[in-house]
Amino acid sequence: MIVVMSQGATKAQINDVEKKLVQLGFKTHAIYGQVKTVIGAIGDKRLLNTESITSMPGVERIVPIMKPYKLVGRELKPTPTVVDVGGVKIGGPELAVIAGPCAVESEEALMETAVKVKESGARILRGGAFKPRTSPYSFQGLQKDGLEILASVREATGLKIVSEVLDTRDVETVDRYVDMFQIGARNMQNYRLLQEVGMTNKPVLLKRGLAATIEEWLMAAEYIAATGNSQIVLCERGIRTYETATRNTIDISAIAVIKELSHLPIVVDPSHAAGNWKYVGAIAKGAVAAGADGLIVEVHLDPPSALSDGPQSLRPEKFHQLMKEVGLVAQAVGRSL
């Protein structure tokens, strides 16, 4: 439920209401607006005598939250959230572009790629150190060595870094190196992992599951938010359908639906959706036109030799051209790069 405080309610009155709700077994989340403050209260409403709250000084009314996702929905917070990744804002007027190889392969290659994508306008570097592969015999990533390479490249280029964490046992290690956690599609409903990354209070990039509904996706985000961490960016990366022409089927409509239902920003991964570099540009431009807050694009110096996802990776010169084209689309819809 939402406790709406009256205009002019004092900080002391707001604190008193929060204390009362906590005593009744609720988790609270206060949102301070320019005119009014609202308090989100998550818990068993059967424990609550609403009159005991509505009669408190400064309380205007109580509004029930109808959606199952309480903290990430617009019922509680109608204004969009802007996630700050070490100074890079995701969700504001400026598009956030994340780019880099699927997997960290060597420091030399990552450094060269990072310099090139930064010159083209990317502000966050992606690179997998721990790789979830379908086959246990495929390249599994450089793991801690890969994280150290990412940190070294960040130091040299100033780019912020995002990398995937696969296991609760690795959260502490990954946390020491990255600016943003990535939760991959296969782990979207790994609830213990979601809670662990949430407790770090570090930004989280949450990819949509292979066949997850939008509600399931938002409920996964709710697990992170329930730990007190609202720094969540949703990532549409395509869902599995009967179509085989592309790796996955991009759900452009998800951008509009998320914007209606949630205050969280959403970015799109055209690389995993396409599975083929030839289609990445069209998907990326379509996503920006539809209202996405950013893109995450795979870029590799020599895609045929990539240890992971080479066919869907753009060469740096192709990425540079894409950024020019995306910039024009962004301008047309009132955004910028």
C-alpha positions, 0 to 999 in steps of 0.5 A: 500500500501507499501512505500519502502524506499531506502537503506540508507534512513535517519530516518528524511526522513522516518518520513517525509513520514509518516507525509505526509501520515498521512496528507492525511488520512492514518494510517502508520506502519513502519517496520525497516529491516536490509537493508531497511525500509518499511512503510505500509499505510492503507487508501483510495488510491483515496486520494493519488497522488502517485507522491507526495510520490515517489518524496520525498527524500528517497522513492524508490517505492510504492507497492500495497497490494493485500490482504484485510488483510493489517497489518497481511499479509506477503506482508507488513511484510515478516519476522515472528512475535515473540510475547512476553508474559511476556518473553515467546516467541511464534513464535521463534524456541522454541515451546510455550506450554500453559496448564491448566484446561478449567475453574478455579475451586479452588485455591488449584486445580489450584495451583497443576495443575500449578505446574505439568504442569510447571514441564512437560515443560509448560510455560503459564497457561490457565484457564477460569474465564469467561466461554461462555457456550451453556447452560445458566445454565452451570457453567459460571466461577468464574469470578473476583474471578477466575482472582484473583486465576490465579494471585495468582498462577502466583505469586507462580509459575512464569507461565504467564497466559492467560484467555478469555474475553467475553465482552467489559465491562470486558476488563479493569478488565481482563487486570489487571490480565492476561498476554495475552487475549484469544478471543474464537471461538464464539467471533472471529467476535465480532469486538468491542471486538477485537478493545478493547483488541487491544487498551490494546497493550497486547498479544491476543490469537485469536481462529478461529471461529466455521466455519470461513474461513482462510480469515475471521480469518485473517480479525478478526486479522486485527481488532486487528492490526488496533488498533496498536497492532501486538502482536497476536497469531492465534489459530487453534482449529478445525472447525465444519463439518459433522463429529461427531466422534470428537468435531470439525475437526482439520484443519492441513492445516491451519498451512501451509496456515497461514505460507504462508499468514501471519507473525503471529504465530499460535498455535493449541488447540488439546483438543477442536478439539478432544473433547476426551482426547484419540485423543489429543496426536495424534493431538498435535504431528501432529500439531507440525510436520506441523509447529505449533508454540505451543500448548494449552492443557487442563489438569485437576487433575480429568477430570470426576469431571471437571466443564467444558470440562472434557472428553477432558482434560488430567490428569497431568501424560498423559500430562507429557507423551505427552510433552516427545513425542512432544519434539521428534517431535519438534526435528525432525522438527528443533524446541525445547521445 
